[in-house]
């Protein structure tokens, strides 16, 4: 049985760091605290700087199946790791079900991030719709709210 994270996450993927920065700035202006935000992106100097600038410290380097080396920081990382700490082995495609997304959503997030997109997630149960609206307004592609909050 797969344990599913009970916190609600809203997730979207921006085409690049510049678009992600605009979206992250809008989320902060909208009252979403830095500790509710997660960034996962292919490892580069630009993405590492984005994580440090936005979240206050460097991200963790992970080698994700299907994507390769990424920089990642935020509450979504722990939720996807699960008790088995298997995010690197299963990648986004294999772990997004833990936060209420269907397997095909995980594959889409995996593909877009692998192509250089910047995945941004917000732990946002009471304001999930607000987070979704901001992601859409600032170019967060395939933005959606994880819906399942039980067990698989």
Buried (B, 14 or more C-beta within 10 A) or exposed (E): EEEBBEBBBBBBBBBBBEBBBBBBEBBBEBEBEBEBBBBBBBBBEBBBBBBBEBBEEEBEEBEBBBBEEBBBBBBBBEBBBBEEEBBBEBBBBBBBBBBBBBEEBBBBBBBBBBEBBBBBBBBBBEBBEBBBBBBBEBBBBBBBBBEBEEEE
